Amino acid sequence: MKAKVNDGCISCGACVATCPEVFRFNDDGLAEAYADVLPEDENTAQEARDACPVAVIDIED
């Protein structure tokens, strides 16, 4: 699975804190998905998507 952080990130850190296996902050201080979502990380990646206060995270097969 692939995750993507779309435009509109507010740098709250919810995704990074919830699923650091997939999300991190880039040099601009915005969240980015830097790794594929592995089967063992699917639940936490979806939790990170659901916790995003501005709903800018997409997860696709």
CHARMM-style PDB file with segment names, atoms N, HN, CA, C and O in Angstrom:
ATOM      1  N   MET     1       0.834  -1.170   0.000  1.00  0.00      PROA
ATOM      2  CA  MET     1       0.000   0.000   0.000  1.00  0.00      PROA
ATOM      3  C   MET     1       0.886   1.242   0.000  1.00  0.00      PROA
ATOM      4  O   MET     1       2.023   1.220   0.469  1.00  0.00      PROA
ATOM      5  N   LYS     2       0.342   2.297  -0.527  1.00  0.00      PROA
ATOM      6  HN  LYS     2      -0.582   2.314  -0.909  1.00  0.00      PROA
ATOM      7  CA  LYS     2       1.041   3.577  -0.576  1.00  0.00      PROA
ATOM      8  C   LYS     2       0.258   4.614   0.205  1.00  0.00      PROA
ATOM      9  O   LYS     2      -0.972   4.647   0.157  1.00  0.00      PROA
ATOM     10  N   ALA     3       0.971   5.452   0.916  1.00  0.00      PROA
ATOM     11  HN  ALA     3       1.970   5.426   0.955  1.00  0.00      PROA
ATOM     12  CA  ALA     3       0.365   6.577   1.612  1.00  0.00      PROA
ATOM     13  C   ALA     3       0.880   7.850   0.964  1.00  0.00      PROA
ATOM     14  O   ALA     3       1.983   7.885   0.418  1.00  0.00      PROA
ATOM     15  N   LYS     4       0.067   8.893   1.032  1.00  0.00      PROA
ATOM     16  HN  LYS     4      -0.829   8.864   1.475  1.00  0.00      PROA
ATOM     17  CA  LYS     4       0.460  10.188   0.481  1.00  0.00      PROA
ATOM     18  C   LYS     4      -0.104  11.276   1.378  1.00  0.00      PROA
ATOM     19  O   LYS     4      -1.255  11.209   1.809  1.00  0.00      PROA
ATOM     20  N   VAL     5       0.721  12.279   1.654  1.00  0.00      PROA
ATOM     21  HN  VAL     5       1.656  12.333   1.304  1.00  0.00      PROA
ATOM     22  CA  VAL     5       0.268  13.463   2.370  1.00  0.00      PROA
ATOM     23  C   VAL     5       0.086  14.560   1.332  1.00  0.00      PROA
ATOM     24  O   VAL     5       1.053  15.004   0.714  1.00  0.00      PROA
ATOM     25  N   ASN     6      -1.141  14.991   1.144  1.00  0.00      PROA
ATOM     26  HN  ASN     6      -1.927  14.630   1.646  1.00  0.00      PROA
ATOM     27  CA  ASN     6      -1.467  16.001   0.147  1.00  0.00      PROA
ATOM     28  C   ASN     6      -1.187  17.406   0.663  1.00  0.00      PROA
ATOM     29  O   ASN     6      -0.867  17.594   1.837  1.00  0.00      PROA
ATOM     30  N   ASP     7      -1.309  18.389  -0.221  1.00  0.00      PROA
ATOM     31  HN  ASP     7      -1.568  18.236  -1.175  1.00  0.00      PROA
ATOM     32  CA  ASP     7      -1.163  19.792   0.171  1.00  0.00      PROA
ATOM     33  C   ASP     7      -2.163  20.127   1.260  1.00  0.00      PROA
ATOM     34  O   ASP     7      -3.287  19.626   1.262  1.00  0.00      PROA
ATOM     35  N   GLY     8      -1.753  20.959   2.164  1.00  0.00      PROA
ATOM     36  HN  GLY     8      -0.840  21.365   2.162  1.00  0.00      PROA
ATOM     37  CA  GLY     8      -2.631  21.373   3.242  1.00  0.00      PROA
ATOM     38  C   GLY     8      -2.175  20.899   4.604  1.00  0.00      PROA
ATOM     39  O   GLY     8      -2.823  21.194   5.608  1.00  0.00      PROA
ATOM     40  N   CYS     9      -1.065  20.165   4.661  1.00  0.00      PROA
ATOM     41  HN  CYS     9      -0.538  19.925   3.845  1.00  0.00      PROA
ATOM     42  CA  CYS     9      -0.527  19.700   5.938  1.00  0.00      PROA
ATOM     43  C   CYS     9      -0.254  20.911   6.831  1.00  0.00      PROA
ATOM     44  O   CYS     9       0.279  21.919   6.369  1.00  0.00      PROA
ATOM     45  N   ILE    10      -0.620  20.808   8.108  1.00  0.00      PROA
ATOM     46  HN  ILE    10      -1.053  19.989   8.483  1.00  0.00      PROA
ATOM     47  CA  ILE    10      -0.411  21.903   9.057  1.00  0.00      PROA
ATOM     48  C   ILE    10       0.699  21.587  10.064  1.00  0.00      PROA
ATOM     49  O   ILE    10       0.842  22.287  11.067  1.00  0.00      PROA
ATOM     50  N   SER    11       1.466  20.557   9.807  1.00  0.00      PROA
ATOM     51  HN  SER    11       1.349  19.989   8.993  1.00  0.00      PROA
ATOM     52  CA  SER    11       2.610  20.171  10.652  1.00  0.00      PROA
ATOM     53  C   SER    11       2.226  19.856  12.090  1.00  0.00      PROA
ATOM     54  O   SER    11       2.987  20.147  13.013  1.00  0.00      PROA
ATOM     55  N   CYS    12       1.061  19.267  12.288  1.00  0.00      PROA
ATOM     56  HN  CYS    12       0.443  19.030  11.538  1.00  0.00      PROA
ATOM     57  CA  CYS    12       0.623  18.959  13.657  1.00  0.00      PROA
ATOM     58  C   CYS    12       1.387  17.781  14.244  1.00  0.00      PROA
ATOM     59  O   CYS    12       1.557  17.697  15.460  1.00  0.00      PROA
ATOM     60  N   GLY    13       1.849  16.869  13.393  1.00  0.00      PROA
ATOM     61  HN  GLY    13       1.711  16.937  12.404  1.00  0.00      PROA
ATOM     62  CA  GLY    13       2.629  15.733  13.862  1.00  0.00      PROA
ATOM     63  C   GLY    13       1.829  14.511  14.254  1.00  0.00      PROA
ATOM     64  O   GLY    13       2.406  13.523  14.707  1.00  0.00      PROA
ATOM     65  N   ALA    14       0.511  14.547  14.092  1.00  0.00      PROA
ATOM     66  HN  ALA    14       0.042  15.350  13.724  1.00  0.00      PROA
ATOM     67  CA  ALA    14      -0.314  13.397  14.486  1.00  0.00      PROA
ATOM     68  C   ALA    14       0.089  12.135  13.733  1.00  0.00      PROA
ATOM     69  O   ALA    14       0.204  11.068  14.336  1.00  0.00      PROA
ATOM     70  N   CYS    15       0.303  12.240  12.439  1.00  0.00      PROA
ATOM     71  HN  CYS    15       0.210  13.107  11.948  1.00  0.00      PROA
ATOM     72  CA  CYS    15       0.655  11.050  11.652  1.00  0.00      PROA
ATOM     73  C   CYS    15       2.040  10.536  12.017  1.00  0.00      PROA
ATOM     74  O   CYS    15       2.256   9.329  12.118  1.00  0.00      PROA
ATOM     75  N   VAL    16       2.971  11.453  12.213  1.00  0.00      PROA
ATOM     76  HN  VAL    16       2.795  12.434  12.130  1.00  0.00      PROA
ATOM     77  CA  VAL    16       4.345  11.064  12.565  1.00  0.00      PROA
ATOM     78  C   VAL    16       4.368  10.366  13.925  1.00  0.00      PROA
ATOM     79  O   VAL    16       5.075   9.374  14.109  1.00  0.00      PROA
ATOM     80  N   ALA    17       3.602  10.881  14.862  1.00  0.00      PROA
ATOM     81  HN  ALA    17       3.028  11.687  14.713  1.00  0.00      PROA
ATOM     82  CA  ALA    17       3.554  10.284  16.192  1.00  0.00      PROA
ATOM     83  C   ALA    17       2.847   8.929  16.177  1.00  0.00      PROA
ATOM     84  O   ALA    17       3.229   8.018  16.911  1.00  0.00      PROA
ATOM     85  N   THR    18       1.822   8.798  15.342  1.00  0.00      PROA
ATOM     86  HN  THR    18       1.512   9.538  14.746  1.00  0.00      PROA
ATOM     87  CA  THR    18       1.031   7.569  15.301  1.00  0.00      PROA
ATOM     88  C   THR    18       1.714   6.469  14.513  1.00  0.00      PROA
ATOM     89  O   THR    18       1.667   5.304  14.906  1.00  0.00      PROA
ATOM     90  N   CYS    19       2.346   6.822  13.410  1.00  0.00      PROA
ATOM     91  HN  CYS    19       2.384   7.769  13.091  1.00  0.00      PROA
ATOM     92  CA  CYS    19       2.935   5.804  12.527  1.00  0.00      PROA
ATOM     93  C   CYS    19       4.282   6.282  11.959  1.00  0.00      PROA
ATOM     94  O   CYS    19       4.370   6.612  10.776  1.00  0.00      PROA
ATOM     95  N   PRO    20       5.323   6.320  12.791  1.00  0.00      PROA
ATOM     96  CA  PRO    20       6.631   6.767  12.299  1.00  0.00      PROA
ATOM     97  C   PRO    20       7.277   5.802  11.309  1.00  0.00      PROA
ATOM     98  O   PRO    20       8.279   6.137  10.677  1.00  0.00      PROA
ATOM     99  N   GLU    21       6.708   4.611  11.173  1.00  0.00      PROA
ATOM    100  HN  GLU    21       5.894   4.339  11.687  1.00  0.00      PROA
ATOM    101  CA  GLU    21       7.223   3.654  10.186  1.00  0.00      PROA
ATOM    102  C   GLU    21       6.912   4.114   8.762  1.00  0.00      PROA
ATOM    103  O   GLU    21       7.552   3.662   7.812  1.00  0.00      PROA
ATOM    104  N   VAL    22       5.935   5.007   8.606  1.00  0.00      PROA
ATOM    105  HN  VAL    22       5.415   5.373   9.378  1.00  0.00      PROA
ATOM    106  CA  VAL    22       5.502   5.460   7.276  1.00  0.00      PROA
ATOM    107  C   VAL    22       5.662   6.972   7.106  1.00  0.00      PROA
ATOM    108  O   VAL    22       5.988   7.438   6.014  1.00  0.00      PROA
ATOM    109  N   PHE    23       5.437   7.741   8.170  1.00  0.00      PROA
ATOM    110  HN  PHE    23       5.172   7.363   9.057  1.00  0.00      PROA
ATOM    111  CA  PHE    23       5.420   9.199   8.067  1.00  0.00      PROA
ATOM    112  C   PHE    23       6.586   9.825   8.830  1.00  0.00      PROA
ATOM    113  O   PHE    23       7.023   9.317   9.862  1.00  0.00      PROA
ATOM    114  N   ARG    24       7.073  10.939   8.294  1.00  0.00      PROA
ATOM    115  HN  ARG    24       6.718  11.353   7.456  1.00  0.00      PROA
ATOM    116  CA  ARG    24       8.116  11.733   8.948  1.00  0.00      PROA
ATOM    117  C   ARG    24       7.951  13.180   8.504  1.00  0.00      PROA
ATOM    118  O   ARG    24       7.175  13.483   7.597  1.00  0.00      PROA
ATOM    119  N   PHE    25       8.696  14.072   9.161  1.00  0.00      PROA
ATOM    120  HN  PHE    25       9.327  13.827   9.898  1.00  0.00      PROA
ATOM    121  CA  PHE    25       8.714  15.470   8.739  1.00  0.00      PROA
ATOM    122  C   PHE    25       9.800  15.661   7.692  1.00  0.00      PROA
ATOM    123  O   PHE    25      10.898  15.120   7.825  1.00  0.00      PROA
ATOM    124  N   ASN    26       9.497  16.430   6.649  1.00  0.00      PROA
ATOM    125  HN  ASN    26       8.605  16.870   6.541  1.00  0.00      PROA
ATOM    126  CA  ASN    26      10.510  16.738   5.647  1.00  0.00      PROA
ATOM    127  C   ASN    26      11.284  17.990   6.077  1.00  0.00      PROA
ATOM    128  O   ASN    26      11.061  18.518   7.167  1.00  0.00      PROA
ATOM    129  N   ASP    27      12.171  18.449   5.239  1.00  0.00      PROA
ATOM    130  HN  ASP    27      12.353  18.020   4.354  1.00  0.00      PROA
ATOM    131  CA  ASP    27      13.009  19.604   5.569  1.00  0.00      PROA
ATOM    132  C   ASP    27      12.209  20.893   5.749  1.00  0.00      PROA
ATOM    133  O   ASP    27      12.678  21.833   6.392  1.00  0.00      PROA
ATOM    134  N   ASP    28      11.012  20.937   5.187  1.00  0.00      PROA
ATOM    135  HN  ASP    28      10.631  20.173   4.665  1.00  0.00      PROA
ATOM    136  CA  ASP    28      10.145  22.113   5.319  1.00  0.00      PROA
ATOM    137  C   ASP    28       9.261  22.037   6.561  1.00  0.00      PROA
ATOM    138  O   ASP    28       8.460  22.941   6.804  1.00  0.00      PROA
ATOM    139  N   GLY    29       9.396  20.970   7.351  1.00  0.00      PROA
ATOM    140  HN  GLY    29      10.046  20.236   7.154  1.00  0.00      PROA
ATOM    141  CA  GLY    29       8.596  20.808   8.556  1.00  0.00      PROA
ATOM    142  C   GLY    29       7.203  20.268   8.307  1.00  0.00      PROA
ATOM    143  O   GLY    29       6.359  20.291   9.203  1.00  0.00      PROA
ATOM    144  N   LEU    30       6.952  19.781   7.095  1.00  0.00      PROA
ATOM    145  HN  LEU    30       7.638  19.763   6.367  1.00  0.00      PROA
ATOM    146  CA  LEU    30       5.664  19.194   6.752  1.00  0.00      PROA
ATOM    147  C   LEU    30       5.774  17.678   6.762  1.00  0.00      PROA
ATOM    148  O   LEU    30       6.845  17.124   6.515  1.00  0.00      PROA
ATOM    149  N   ALA    31       4.682  17.024   7.044  1.00  0.00      PROA
ATOM    150  HN  ALA    31       3.812  17.474   7.244  1.00  0.00      PROA
ATOM    151  CA  ALA    31       4.689  15.563   7.056  1.00  0.00      PROA
ATOM    152  C   ALA    31       4.764  15.028   5.631  1.00  0.00      PROA
ATOM    153  O   ALA    31       4.258  15.637   4.688  1.00  0.00      PROA
ATOM    154  N   GLU    32       5.409  13.878   5.502  1.00  0.00      PROA
ATOM    155  HN  GLU    32       5.820  13.383   6.267  1.00  0.00      PROA
ATOM    156  CA  GLU    32       5.470  13.179   4.227  1.00  0.00      PROA
ATOM    157  C   GLU    32       5.457  11.683   4.492  1.00  0.00      PROA
ATOM    158  O   GLU    32       5.890  11.215   5.546  1.00  0.00      PROA
ATOM    159  N   ALA    33       4.952  10.947   3.519  1.00  0.00      PROA
ATOM    160  HN  ALA    33       4.601  11.327   2.664  1.00  0.00      PROA
ATOM    161  CA  ALA    33       5.022   9.490   3.576  1.00  0.00      PROA
ATOM    162  C   ALA    33       6.325   9.102   2.898  1.00  0.00      PROA
ATOM    163  O   ALA    33       6.520   9.381   1.715  1.00  0.00      PROA
ATOM    164  N   TYR    34       7.207   8.469   3.632  1.00  0.00      PROA
ATOM    165  HN  TYR    34       7.049   8.243   4.593  1.00  0.00      PROA
ATOM    166  CA  TYR    34       8.522   8.143   3.087  1.00  0.00      PROA
ATOM    167  C   TYR    34       8.709   6.650   2.835  1.00  0.00      PROA
ATOM    168  O   TYR    34       9.722   6.243   2.267  1.00  0.00      PROA
ATOM    169  N   ALA    35       7.755   5.838   3.247  1.00  0.00      PROA
ATOM    170  HN  ALA    35       6.932   6.169   3.709  1.00  0.00      PROA
ATOM    171  CA  ALA    35       7.878   4.391   3.072  1.00  0.00      PROA
ATOM    172  C   ALA    35       6.526   3.802   2.700  1.00  0.00      PROA
ATOM    173  O   ALA    35       5.477   4.361   3.023  1.00  0.00      PROA
ATOM    174  N   ASP    36       6.567   2.674   2.021  1.00  0.00      PROA
ATOM    175  HN  ASP    36       7.419   2.220   1.758  1.00  0.00      PROA
ATOM    176  CA  ASP    36       5.333   1.955   1.726  1.00  0.00      PROA
ATOM    177  C   ASP    36       4.698   1.484   3.034  1.00  0.00      PROA
ATOM    178  O   ASP    36       5.381   1.275   4.036  1.00  0.00      PROA
ATOM    179  N   VAL    37       3.395   1.325   2.998  1.00  0.00      PROA
ATOM    180  HN  VAL    37       2.840   1.495   2.184  1.00  0.00      PROA
ATOM    181  CA  VAL    37       2.672   0.808   4.156  1.00  0.00      PROA
ATOM    182  C   VAL    37       2.743  -0.716   4.097  1.00  0.00      PROA
ATOM    183  O   VAL    37       2.097  -1.339   3.254  1.00  0.00      PROA
ATOM    184  N   LEU    38       3.509  -1.301   4.969  1.00  0.00      PROA
ATOM    185  HN  LEU    38       4.033  -0.795   5.654  1.00  0.00      PROA
ATOM    186  CA  LEU    38       3.634  -2.751   5.028  1.00  0.00      PROA
ATOM    187  C   LEU    38       2.423  -3.333   5.757  1.00  0.00      PROA
ATOM    188  O   LEU    38       1.764  -2.628   6.521  1.00  0.00      PROA
ATOM    189  N   PRO    39       2.126  -4.607   5.529  1.00  0.00      PROA
ATOM    190  CA  PRO    39       0.957  -5.216   6.174  1.00  0.00      PROA
ATOM    191  C   PRO    39       0.930  -5.011   7.688  1.00  0.00      PROA
ATOM    192  O   PRO    39      -0.136  -4.785   8.262  1.00  0.00      PROA
ATOM    193  N   GLU    40       2.072  -5.086   8.328  1.00  0.00      PROA
ATOM    194  HN  GLU    40       2.937  -5.270   7.863  1.00  0.00      PROA
ATOM    195  CA  GLU    40       2.099  -4.938   9.782  1.00  0.00      PROA
ATOM    196  C   GLU    40       1.874  -3.485  10.236  1.00  0.00      PROA
ATOM    197  O   GLU    40       1.649  -3.233  11.420  1.00  0.00      PROA
ATOM    198  N   ASP    41       1.936  -2.536   9.297  1.00  0.00      PROA
ATOM    199  HN  ASP    41       2.119  -2.741   8.335  1.00  0.00      PROA
ATOM    200  CA  ASP    41       1.732  -1.129   9.625  1.00  0.00      PROA
ATOM    201  C   ASP    41       0.393  -0.575   9.132  1.00  0.00      PROA
ATOM    202  O   ASP    41       0.109   0.608   9.321  1.00  0.00      PROA
ATOM    203  N   GLU    42      -0.427  -1.415   8.506  1.00  0.00      PROA
ATOM    204  HN  GLU    42      -0.196  -2.375   8.352  1.00  0.00      PROA
ATOM    205  CA  GLU    42      -1.692  -0.939   7.937  1.00  0.00      PROA
ATOM    206  C   GLU    42      -2.596  -0.282   8.977  1.00  0.00      PROA
ATOM    207  O   GLU    42      -3.138   0.796   8.732  1.00  0.00      PROA
ATOM    208  N   ASN    43      -2.762  -0.912  10.117  1.00  0.00      PROA
ATOM    209  HN  ASN    43      -2.322  -1.787  10.317  1.00  0.00      PROA
ATOM    210  CA  ASN    43      -3.663  -0.361  11.140  1.00  0.00      PROA
ATOM    211  C   ASN    43      -3.190   0.991  11.653  1.00  0.00      PROA
ATOM    212  O   ASN    43      -3.991   1.916  11.785  1.00  0.00      PROA
ATOM    213  N   THR    44      -1.896   1.115  11.943  1.00  0.00      PROA
ATOM    214  HN  THR    44      -1.246   0.363  11.835  1.00  0.00      PROA
ATOM    215  CA  THR    44      -1.415   2.394  12.463  1.00  0.00      PROA
ATOM    216  C   THR    44      -1.404   3.469  11.381  1.00  0.00      PROA
ATOM    217  O   THR    44      -1.621   4.641  11.686  1.00  0.00      PROA
ATOM    218  N   ALA    45      -1.157   3.100  10.128  1.00  0.00      PROA
ATOM    219  HN  ALA    45      -0.980   2.147   9.880  1.00  0.00      PROA
ATOM    220  CA  ALA    45      -1.218   4.079   9.038  1.00  0.00      PROA
ATOM    221  C   ALA    45      -2.652   4.588   8.866  1.00  0.00      PROA
ATOM    222  O   ALA    45      -2.861   5.779   8.636  1.00  0.00      PROA
ATOM    223  N   GLN    46      -3.625   3.705   8.975  1.00  0.00      PROA
ATOM    224  HN  GLN    46      -3.455   2.738   9.162  1.00  0.00      PROA
ATOM    225  CA  GLN    46      -5.025   4.121   8.879  1.00  0.00      PROA
ATOM    226  C   GLN    46      -5.428   4.972  10.087  1.00  0.00      PROA
ATOM    227  O   GLN    46      -6.208   5.914   9.949  1.00  0.00      PROA
ATOM    228  N   GLU    47      -4.903   4.646  11.258  1.00  0.00      PROA
ATOM    229  HN  GLU    47      -4.269   3.881  11.370  1.00  0.00      PROA
ATOM    230  CA  GLU    47      -5.149   5.483  12.441  1.00  0.00      PROA
ATOM    231  C   GLU    47      -4.568   6.880  12.227  1.00  0.00      PROA
ATOM    232  O   GLU    47      -5.190   7.877  12.594  1.00  0.00      PROA
ATOM    233  N   ALA    48      -3.389   6.950  11.639  1.00  0.00      PROA
ATOM    234  HN  ALA    48      -2.884   6.140  11.341  1.00  0.00      PROA
ATOM    235  CA  ALA    48      -2.768   8.243  11.355  1.00  0.00      PROA
ATOM    236  C   ALA    48      -3.616   9.043  10.374  1.00  0.00      PROA
ATOM    237  O   ALA    48      -3.809  10.246  10.549  1.00  0.00      PROA
ATOM    238  N   ARG    49      -4.117   8.380   9.352  1.00  0.00      PROA
ATOM    239  HN  ARG    49      -3.960   7.402   9.209  1.00  0.00      PROA
ATOM    240  CA  ARG    49      -5.002   9.049   8.384  1.00  0.00      PROA
ATOM    241  C   ARG    49      -6.250   9.570   9.088  1.00  0.00      PROA
ATOM    242  O   ARG    49      -6.659  10.711   8.873  1.00  0.00      PROA
ATOM    243  N   ASP    50      -6.842   8.749   9.912  1.00  0.00      PROA
ATOM    244  HN  ASP    50      -6.510   7.822  10.086  1.00  0.00      PROA
ATOM    245  CA  ASP    50      -8.080   9.129  10.598  1.00  0.00      PROA
ATOM    246  C   ASP    50      -7.848  10.235  11.630  1.00  0.00      PROA
ATOM    247  O   ASP    50      -8.759  11.015  11.909  1.00  0.00      PROA
ATOM    248  N   ALA    51      -6.646  10.313  12.197  1.00  0.00      PROA
ATOM    249  HN  ALA    51      -5.906   9.679  11.971  1.00  0.00      PROA
ATOM    250  CA  ALA    51      -6.338  11.321  13.213  1.00  0.00      PROA
ATOM    251  C   ALA    51      -5.942  12.666  12.609  1.00  0.00      PROA
ATOM    252  O   ALA    51      -5.851  13.659  13.331  1.00  0.00      PROA
ATOM    253  N   CYS    52      -5.708  12.714  11.316  1.00  0.00      PROA
ATOM    254  HN  CYS    52      -5.782  11.907  10.729  1.00  0.00      PROA
ATOM    255  CA  CYS    52      -5.273  13.955  10.670  1.00  0.00      PROA
ATOM    256  C   CYS    52      -6.386  15.000  10.768  1.00  0.00      PROA
ATOM    257  O   CYS    52      -7.476  14.786  10.235  1.00  0.00      PROA
ATOM    258  N   PRO    53      -6.130  16.128  11.440  1.00  0.00      PROA
ATOM    259  CA  PRO    53      -7.185  17.124  11.639  1.00  0.00      PROA
ATOM    260  C   PRO    53      -7.599  17.859  10.371  1.00  0.00      PROA
ATOM    261  O   PRO    53      -8.659  18.486  10.337  1.00  0.00      PROA
ATOM    262  N   VAL    54      -6.774  17.789   9.329  1.00  0.00      PROA
ATOM    263  HN  VAL    54      -5.914  17.280   9.356  1.00  0.00      PROA
ATOM    264  CA  VAL    54      -7.118  18.472   8.080  1.00  0.00      PROA
ATOM    265  C   VAL    54      -7.359  17.489   6.926  1.00  0.00      PROA
ATOM    266  O   VAL    54      -7.511  17.901   5.776  1.00  0.00      PROA
ATOM    267  N   ALA    55      -7.391  16.212   7.235  1.00  0.00      PROA
ATOM    268  HN  ALA    55      -7.268  15.878   8.169  1.00  0.00      PROA
ATOM    269  CA  ALA    55      -7.728  15.146   6.274  1.00  0.00      PROA
ATOM    270  C   ALA    55      -6.946  15.244   4.969  1.00  0.00      PROA
ATOM    271  O   ALA    55      -7.532  15.288   3.888  1.00  0.00      PROA
ATOM    272  N   VAL    56      -5.616  15.279   5.076  1.00  0.00      PROA
ATOM    273  HN  VAL    56      -5.139  15.243   5.954  1.00  0.00      PROA
ATOM    274  CA  VAL    56      -4.782  15.371   3.866  1.00  0.00      PROA
ATOM    275  C   VAL    56      -4.016  14.084   3.558  1.00  0.00      PROA
ATOM    276  O   VAL    56      -3.137  14.084   2.696  1.00  0.00      PROA
ATOM    277  N   ILE    57      -4.335  12.998   4.244  1.00  0.00      PROA
ATOM    278  HN  ILE    57      -5.049  12.998   4.944  1.00  0.00      PROA
ATOM    279  CA  ILE    57      -3.629  11.739   4.020  1.00  0.00      PROA
ATOM    280  C   ILE    57      -4.506  10.780   3.221  1.00  0.00      PROA
ATOM    281  O   ILE    57      -5.666  10.544   3.561  1.00  0.00      PROA
ATOM    282  N   ASP    58      -3.928  10.234   2.153  1.00  0.00      PROA
ATOM    283  HN  ASP    58      -2.986  10.426   1.878  1.00  0.00      PROA
ATOM    284  CA  ASP    58      -4.583   9.197   1.350  1.00  0.00      PROA
ATOM    285  C   ASP    58      -3.777   7.918   1.472  1.00  0.00      PROA
ATOM    286  O   ASP    58      -2.546   7.951   1.499  1.00  0.00      PROA
ATOM    287  N   ILE    59      -4.468   6.797   1.546  1.00  0.00      PROA
ATOM    288  HN  ILE    59      -5.467   6.770   1.524  1.00  0.00      PROA
ATOM    289  CA  ILE    59      -3.826   5.483   1.548  1.00  0.00      PROA
ATOM    290  C   ILE    59      -4.487   4.663   0.460  1.00  0.00      PROA
ATOM    291  O   ILE    59      -5.708   4.505   0.438  1.00  0.00      PROA
ATOM    292  N   GLU    60      -3.665   4.139  -0.449  1.00  0.00      PROA
ATOM    293  HN  GLU    60      -2.674   4.267  -0.431  1.00  0.00      PROA
ATOM    294  CA  GLU    60      -4.168   3.382  -1.599  1.00  0.00      PROA
ATOM    295  C   GLU    60      -3.462   2.045  -1.703  1.00  0.00      PROA
ATOM    296  O   GLU    60      -2.332   1.878  -1.244  1.00  0.00      PROA
ATOM    297  N   ASP    61      -4.157   1.091  -2.322  1.00  0.00      PROA
ATOM    298  HN  ASP    61      -5.075   1.227  -2.695  1.00  0.00      PROA
ATOM    299  CA  ASP    61      -3.552  -0.227  -2.583  1.00  0.00      PROA
ATOM    300  C   ASP    61      -2.506  -0.138  -3.662  1.00  0.00      PROA
ATOM    301  OT1 ASP    61      -1.893  -1.146  -4.013  1.00  0.00      PROA
TER     302      ASP     61
END
